Amino acid sequence: MRFNTVIFDLGGVLVDWNPRYFYRKLFPGNEAAMEDFLTNVCSNEWNLQQDAGRTFAEAAQLLKAEHPDKAELIDAWLPGYPEMLGGVIQETVDILCELHARKVRTYALSNWSAETFHYALERFDFFKCFDGRLISGDVKMVKPDPRIFQLLFERFQIEPASAAYVDDLEKNVEAANKLGLHGIHFTSAAMLKKELERLGLLV
């Protein structure tokens, strides 16, 4: 089947997001303490629950009960969120815009909290190049759950066999492959462009 659709993850593919951009200011000169905090307190696993629909108010309350000595640092997460957005990954944004100009169907499927996604939406203009998007926090499901992929297919009438899926996390790419998508593990824009050319989506 001829490919006519590309589905993009956002963080790590099109958007440079990293909590260290903000928390480095709160741990001046102490990278080890910052890494310990982001590993054992405000961890990726903790943040993923907000991507799945949990509110930051509830998340902070639960975490402060476990780590009362870190209360101020935990409460700083949400107001500090805009500073965690380092900017766009321009080379990949260029690929997205080229696909859009070539009338290839393009969609976003991202694990992102409904409470913070608006920061990206307001700041980055590449969203105009998407034909649609599905944000985990809005539907209270996160990748690699196959249900969120299925919802994307149904909502936008996507035939998996005609679509490529781009993500920087291998577990999400593996989930996409199992559902019939052509999964691409993103490591660089140059690698992505070469693969999309091979699939006939770019010249």
Secondary structure, DSSP 8 states (H G I E B T S, - for coil): ----EEEE--BTTTEEE-THHHHHHHSTT-HHHHHHHHHHTS-HHHHHHHHTT--HHHHHHHHHHH-GGGHHHHHTHHHHGGGGEEEE-HHHHHHHHHHHHTT-EEEEEE---TTTHHHHHHH-GGGGG-SEEEEHHHHT--TT-HHHHHHHHHHHT--GGGEEEEES-HHHHHHHHHTT-EEEE-S-HHHHHHHHHHTTS--
